[in-house]
């Protein structure tokens, strides 16, 4: 009987201690400022589409709260981005963001105090239907601690890998979130990318920029420039959709054409092609605003005859011409929101097998004739005076 009483007393003491710990845990002042953050990255030149983004809080059973109880008080969250201005605190100044305080979403104290405990939710973004919008597919677990007064005493955010990922920051004013991508976002943050395509006006005329989205051309000048030489080029498309780099996603594959021959350009991956004098690579597809084209003439390691005698240069749209550092060198041009990158290779002089510049040959011949004349003149005078 005494043993039984001792066991019972031990159990009561243990339960009392556990209850004390629980009460203490719920009594302490925890984190009440964790935020649900919506970030919308806009391509350069793209305006805010003024969309409202919706989020779902789906209850998950815990040791203290059943799923049905959690679902009964699950908040409905809609973040209206209408009028949200771009801010330099986000990315490169082309993003907008808004946030809501998670604790502030749980306001029904009368219902909550009937079931104090830990409420767990899986939070996801509801996919919309806006064309050009890439919706976030991330999810987070949010733990909301409710005391017996129906009050939120603590909020904890956990990512899909189980890492604690709280953030109490306001992304529109805090400078600490300055690199908005999937790996650097803090807290319960959802990143969307919005892109808009510029559609070309056909039929394509390589000499008329209004009829295509992008073109790079080749012109060979100079008395000794070869009109038949095929000069090697590489092109890379870059822009706002970095997460798709190198992936063969149909929306991010452009088709270039050189005299009807297709050149497939996968976003973020270098594509090669050749151009002769008066030839163009023309991209007819609709191109996302904010897209950057990087074009390189690869002359240095090419098999072009007398390549070391060509001075490369380029001109982007109506900007000033840019010359290469030296003859026979590679030359890269990068353009954002451009229509045309026009390359020119100039070969005004080449060397003969003797190492003499062909452009200077007439003067060399004339000098030889003059020298020869002087030689024979003095030789003849010696004979006459002998």
C-alpha positions as CSV (number, residue, x, y, z in Angstrom):
1,X,0.0,0.0,0.0
2,X,2.8,2.4,0.9
3,X,4.6,1.5,-2.3
4,X,1.4,2.3,-4.3
5,X,1.0,5.6,-2.5
6,X,4.7,6.5,-3.2
7,X,4.2,5.7,-6.9
8,X,1.0,7.7,-7.1
9,X,2.7,10.6,-5.3
10,X,5.7,10.4,-7.7
11,X,3.3,10.5,-10.7
12,X,1.4,13.5,-9.3
13,X,4.7,15.3,-8.7
14,X,5.9,14.5,-12.2
15,X,2.7,15.7,-13.7
16,X,2.8,18.9,-11.6
17,X,6.3,19.6,-12.8
18,X,5.4,19.0,-16.4
19,X,2.3,21.2,-16.1
20,X,4.4,23.9,-14.5
21,X,6.9,23.7,-17.4
22,X,4.0,23.9,-19.9
23,X,2.4,26.9,-18.0
24,X,5.8,28.6,-17.8
25,X,6.4,28.0,-21.5
26,X,3.1,29.5,-22.4
27,X,3.5,32.3,-19.9
28,X,6.8,33.6,-21.3
29,X,6.8,36.3,-23.8
30,X,7.8,34.7,-27.1
31,X,8.2,35.9,-30.7
32,X,5.0,37.6,-31.8
33,X,6.5,39.5,-34.8
34,X,7.2,36.7,-37.3
35,X,6.0,37.8,-40.7
36,X,4.5,36.2,-43.8
37,X,6.3,38.0,-46.6
38,X,5.3,38.3,-50.3
39,X,8.0,39.3,-52.7
40,X,7.3,40.0,-56.4
41,X,10.3,40.4,-58.7
42,X,9.6,42.4,-61.8
43,X,11.7,42.2,-65.0
44,X,13.3,45.4,-66.0
45,X,10.8,47.6,-67.7
46,X,7.8,45.6,-66.3
47,X,5.2,47.3,-64.2
48,X,3.5,45.9,-61.1
49,X,0.4,43.9,-62.3
50,X,-1.5,44.9,-59.1
51,X,-2.4,41.3,-58.3
52,X,-3.7,39.9,-55.0
53,X,-1.9,36.8,-53.8
54,X,-3.7,34.3,-51.6
55,X,-2.3,31.9,-49.1
56,X,-3.6,28.8,-47.5
57,X,-3.1,27.8,-43.8
58,X,-3.7,24.0,-43.6
59,X,-3.9,22.5,-40.1
60,X,-1.6,19.8,-39.0
61,X,-2.2,17.6,-36.0
62,X,0.0,18.2,-32.9
63,X,0.1,16.6,-29.5
64,X,-2.1,19.3,-28.1
65,X,-4.3,20.4,-31.0
66,X,-6.2,18.2,-33.5
67,X,-6.1,19.1,-37.2
68,X,-9.9,19.8,-37.3
69,X,-9.5,22.3,-34.4
70,X,-6.6,24.0,-36.2
71,X,-8.5,24.2,-39.5
72,X,-11.5,25.7,-37.7
73,X,-9.5,28.8,-36.8
74,X,-7.2,28.8,-39.9
75,X,-6.8,32.4,-41.2
76,X,-7.7,33.5,-44.7
77,X,-4.7,35.5,-46.0
78,X,-4.8,37.7,-49.1
79,X,-2.0,40.2,-49.8
80,X,-3.0,42.9,-52.3
81,X,0.1,44.2,-54.1
82,X,-1.9,47.0,-55.8
83,X,0.2,50.2,-55.8
84,X,3.2,48.6,-54.1
85,X,6.2,50.6,-55.2
86,X,9.6,49.3,-56.2
87,X,12.1,49.8,-53.5
88,X,15.9,49.8,-53.5
89,X,15.9,47.6,-50.4
90,X,14.8,44.7,-52.6
91,X,17.1,43.0,-55.1
92,X,18.2,45.5,-57.8
93,X,15.2,47.9,-57.3
94,X,12.9,45.9,-59.5
95,X,11.0,44.1,-56.8
96,X,8.0,44.9,-54.6
97,X,7.0,43.4,-51.3
98,X,4.4,43.4,-48.6
99,X,4.2,41.5,-45.3
100,X,1.6,40.6,-42.7
101,X,2.2,39.8,-39.0
102,X,1.3,36.1,-38.5
103,X,0.3,36.5,-34.8
104,X,-2.2,39.2,-35.9
105,X,-4.1,36.7,-38.0
106,X,-5.3,34.8,-35.0
107,X,-7.9,37.1,-33.3
108,X,-10.8,34.8,-32.3
109,X,-9.8,34.6,-28.6
110,X,-13.1,33.1,-27.5
111,X,-12.6,30.1,-29.8
112,X,-8.9,29.8,-29.2
113,X,-9.0,29.8,-25.4
114,X,-11.2,26.7,-25.5
115,X,-8.3,24.8,-27.0
116,X,-4.9,26.2,-25.8
117,X,-1.9,24.5,-27.2
118,X,0.4,24.4,-30.3
119,X,-1.4,25.1,-33.6
120,X,0.6,23.9,-36.6
121,X,0.0,24.9,-40.2
122,X,1.4,24.1,-43.6
123,X,1.4,27.5,-45.4
124,X,1.3,27.6,-49.2
125,X,0.6,30.1,-51.9
126,X,-2.5,29.5,-54.0
127,X,-1.5,29.5,-57.7
128,X,-3.2,32.2,-59.8
129,X,-3.7,32.5,-63.5
130,X,-1.9,35.7,-64.5
131,X,0.0,35.2,-67.7
132,X,3.8,35.6,-67.3
133,X,3.6,35.0,-63.5
134,X,5.8,32.3,-62.0
135,X,4.1,31.4,-58.7
136,X,6.0,30.2,-55.7
137,X,5.8,26.4,-55.0
138,X,7.6,26.7,-51.6
139,X,5.9,25.8,-48.3
140,X,6.5,26.5,-44.7
141,X,5.3,25.1,-41.3
142,X,4.1,27.8,-38.9
143,X,3.7,26.9,-35.2
144,X,1.4,29.2,-33.2
145,X,1.4,28.9,-29.4
146,X,-1.9,29.8,-27.8
147,X,-2.4,30.2,-24.0
148,X,-5.6,29.6,-22.1
149,X,-6.6,33.2,-22.6
150,X,-6.8,32.7,-26.4
151,X,-3.7,34.8,-26.9
152,X,-0.8,34.2,-29.2
153,X,2.4,34.0,-27.1
154,X,4.9,32.7,-29.7
155,X,5.2,32.1,-33.4
156,X,7.8,29.9,-35.0
157,X,8.4,29.4,-38.7
158,X,10.1,26.2,-40.1
159,X,11.1,25.6,-43.7
160,X,10.5,22.4,-45.7
161,X,13.8,21.0,-44.5
162,X,12.9,21.6,-40.8
163,X,15.1,24.6,-40.3
164,X,13.9,27.4,-38.1
165,X,13.4,30.4,-40.4
166,X,11.9,33.3,-38.5
167,X,11.9,36.8,-39.7
168,X,10.5,39.8,-37.9
169,X,11.7,42.2,-40.6
170,X,9.7,44.5,-42.8
171,X,11.1,43.9,-46.3
172,X,10.1,47.3,-47.5
173,X,12.2,49.2,-45.0
174,X,14.8,46.8,-43.7
175,X,18.1,46.7,-45.7
176,X,19.1,43.3,-44.4
177,X,17.1,41.5,-47.1
178,X,19.0,42.9,-50.0
179,X,19.4,39.9,-52.2
180,X,16.0,38.4,-53.0
181,X,16.3,34.9,-54.4
182,X,15.1,31.6,-53.1
183,X,18.3,30.9,-51.1
184,X,18.5,34.3,-49.3
185,X,14.9,35.0,-48.4
186,X,14.2,35.1,-44.7
187,X,11.1,34.0,-42.8
188,X,7.9,32.7,-44.3
189,X,8.7,34.3,-47.6
190,X,7.2,33.6,-51.0
191,X,9.0,34.8,-54.1
192,X,7.2,35.2,-57.5
193,X,8.6,36.4,-60.8
194,X,6.6,38.4,-63.3
195,X,7.7,38.6,-66.9
196,X,6.1,40.1,-70.0
197,X,7.0,39.3,-73.5
198,X,7.5,41.8,-76.3
199,X,5.9,40.4,-79.4
200,X,7.6,41.1,-82.8
201,X,5.8,42.7,-85.7
202,X,6.4,40.6,-88.8
203,X,7.3,39.7,-91.5
204,X,10.9,39.9,-90.4
205,X,13.2,42.3,-92.3
206,X,16.7,42.2,-90.9
207,X,17.2,45.9,-91.9
208,X,14.1,47.0,-90.0
209,X,14.4,46.7,-86.1
210,X,10.6,47.1,-85.8
211,X,10.0,43.7,-87.4
212,X,12.2,41.6,-85.0
213,X,13.1,41.3,-81.4
214,X,16.9,41.0,-81.6
215,X,19.5,40.8,-84.3
216,X,23.3,40.7,-84.5
217,X,25.0,41.4,-87.9
218,X,28.4,41.1,-89.5
219,X,30.0,43.5,-91.9
220,X,33.5,43.1,-93.3
221,X,35.3,46.2,-94.5
222,X,38.8,47.1,-95.7
223,X,40.6,46.4,-99.0
224,X,41.8,43.0,-97.7
225,X,38.7,41.9,-95.8
226,X,37.3,38.6,-96.9
227,X,33.6,38.7,-97.9
228,X,33.4,34.9,-97.8
229,X,35.1,34.2,-94.4
230,X,32.8,32.7,-91.7
231,X,33.4,34.5,-88.4
232,X,32.5,32.5,-85.3
233,X,30.2,33.9,-82.7
234,X,28.6,32.9,-79.4
235,X,25.4,34.2,-77.8
236,X,24.0,33.9,-74.3
237,X,20.6,35.1,-73.2
238,X,20.3,36.4,-69.6
239,X,17.7,38.2,-67.5
240,X,15.3,38.0,-64.6
241,X,14.4,34.3,-64.9
242,X,17.7,33.1,-63.4
243,X,16.1,30.0,-61.8
244,X,15.6,28.6,-65.3
245,X,19.2,29.0,-66.6
246,X,20.3,26.0,-68.6
247,X,16.9,24.3,-68.5
248,X,15.3,23.3,-71.8
249,X,12.0,24.9,-70.8
250,X,10.0,25.8,-73.9
251,X,9.2,29.3,-72.8
252,X,12.9,30.0,-72.3
253,X,14.2,28.8,-75.7
254,X,14.7,31.3,-78.4
255,X,15.2,30.5,-82.1
256,X,17.7,32.5,-84.0
257,X,18.0,32.3,-87.8
258,X,21.0,32.8,-90.1
259,X,19.9,32.8,-93.7
260,X,17.0,30.4,-92.7
261,X,19.3,28.1,-90.7
262,X,18.0,27.8,-87.1
263,X,20.1,28.4,-84.0
264,X,18.6,27.2,-80.7
265,X,19.3,29.5,-77.8
266,X,18.5,28.1,-74.4
267,X,18.4,30.7,-71.7
268,X,21.6,30.9,-69.7
269,X,23.5,28.6,-72.1
270,X,26.0,29.7,-74.7
271,X,25.0,29.0,-78.3
272,X,27.4,29.1,-81.3
273,X,26.9,30.3,-84.9
274,X,28.9,31.8,-87.8
275,X,28.3,35.0,-89.8
276,X,29.8,36.1,-93.1
277,X,29.8,39.6,-94.5
278,X,26.2,41.1,-94.6
279,X,24.7,38.2,-92.7
280,X,22.4,38.4,-89.6
281,X,21.4,36.3,-86.7
282,X,17.8,37.3,-86.2
283,X,15.6,36.3,-83.2
284,X,12.0,36.4,-84.2
285,X,10.4,35.0,-81.0
286,X,8.7,37.2,-78.4
287,X,11.4,38.1,-75.9
288,X,10.8,38.8,-72.2
289,X,11.3,42.4,-71.1
290,X,14.5,42.8,-69.1
291,X,16.3,40.2,-71.2
292,X,20.0,40.8,-71.8
293,X,21.9,39.5,-74.9
294,X,25.6,38.8,-74.6
295,X,27.3,38.3,-77.9
296,X,31.0,37.5,-78.4
297,X,32.9,37.3,-81.7
298,X,35.5,34.5,-81.1
299,X,38.2,35.6,-83.5
300,X,41.3,34.8,-81.4
301,X,41.0,30.9,-81.7
302,X,39.2,30.8,-85.0
303,X,40.4,29.3,-88.3
304,X,39.8,32.6,-90.2
305,X,42.6,33.2,-92.6
306,X,44.7,36.3,-91.6
307,X,42.5,36.6,-88.5
308,X,45.3,38.6,-86.8
309,X,44.7,41.4,-89.3
310,X,41.1,42.0,-88.5
311,X,40.2,44.8,-86.1
312,X,36.8,43.9,-84.6
313,X,34.3,46.5,-83.5
314,X,30.6,46.7,-82.6
315,X,27.8,49.2,-82.3
316,X,24.7,48.7,-80.2
317,X,21.6,50.3,-81.8
318,X,22.5,54.0,-82.2
319,X,25.3,54.1,-79.6
320,X,28.9,55.0,-80.4
321,X,31.1,52.3,-82.1
322,X,33.3,50.3,-79.7
323,X,36.6,49.0,-81.1
324,X,38.4,45.9,-79.9
325,X,41.6,46.1,-77.9
326,X,43.7,44.7,-80.7
327,X,43.5,43.0,-84.1
328,X,42.6,39.3,-84.0
329,X,41.1,39.5,-80.5
330,X,37.7,38.4,-79.2
331,X,35.2,41.1,-78.6
332,X,32.1,40.9,-76.3
333,X,29.0,43.1,-76.5
334,X,26.3,43.1,-73.8
335,X,23.0,44.8,-74.3
336,X,19.9,45.2,-72.1
337,X,16.8,46.3,-73.9
338,X,18.6,46.4,-77.3
339,X,17.5,45.6,-80.8
340,X,20.7,45.3,-82.7
341,X,24.3,44.6,-82.1
342,X,26.2,45.2,-85.3
343,X,29.8,43.8,-85.6
344,X,32.3,45.1,-88.1
345,X,35.7,43.5,-89.0
346,X,38.2,45.8,-90.8
347,X,41.3,44.6,-92.6
348,X,43.0,47.5,-94.3
349,X,46.4,45.9,-94.6
350,X,48.0,42.4,-94.6
351,X,51.6,41.2,-95.0
352,X,53.1,39.5,-98.0
353,X,55.2,36.4,-97.5
354,X,58.3,38.6,-97.3
355,X,56.7,40.4,-94.3
356,X,56.1,43.6,-96.1
357,X,52.7,45.2,-95.8
358,X,50.8,44.9,-99.1
359,X,49.4,48.4,-98.7
360,X,53.0,49.7,-98.6
361,X,54.2,47.7,-101.6
362,X,53.9,50.5,-104.2
363,X,56.2,52.6,-102.1
364,X,58.6,49.8,-101.5
365,X,58.8,49.2,-105.3
366,X,59.3,52.9,-106.0
367,X,62.0,53.1,-103.4
368,X,63.8,50.1,-105.0
369,X,63.5,51.7,-108.4
370,X,64.9,55.0,-107.1
371,X,67.7,53.2,-105.3
372,X,68.5,51.2,-108.4
373,X,68.6,54.3,-110.5
374,X,71.0,56.1,-108.2
375,X,73.2,53.0,-108.1
376,X,73.4,52.7,-111.9
377,X,73.9,56.4,-112.2
378,X,77.0,56.5,-110.0
379,X,78.3,53.3,-111.5
380,X,78.1,54.7,-115.0
381,X,79.8,58.0,-113.8
382,X,82.7,56.0,-112.4
383,X,83.2,54.2,-115.7
384,X,83.1,57.5,-117.7
385,X,85.6,59.1,-115.3
386,X,88.0,56.1,-115.3
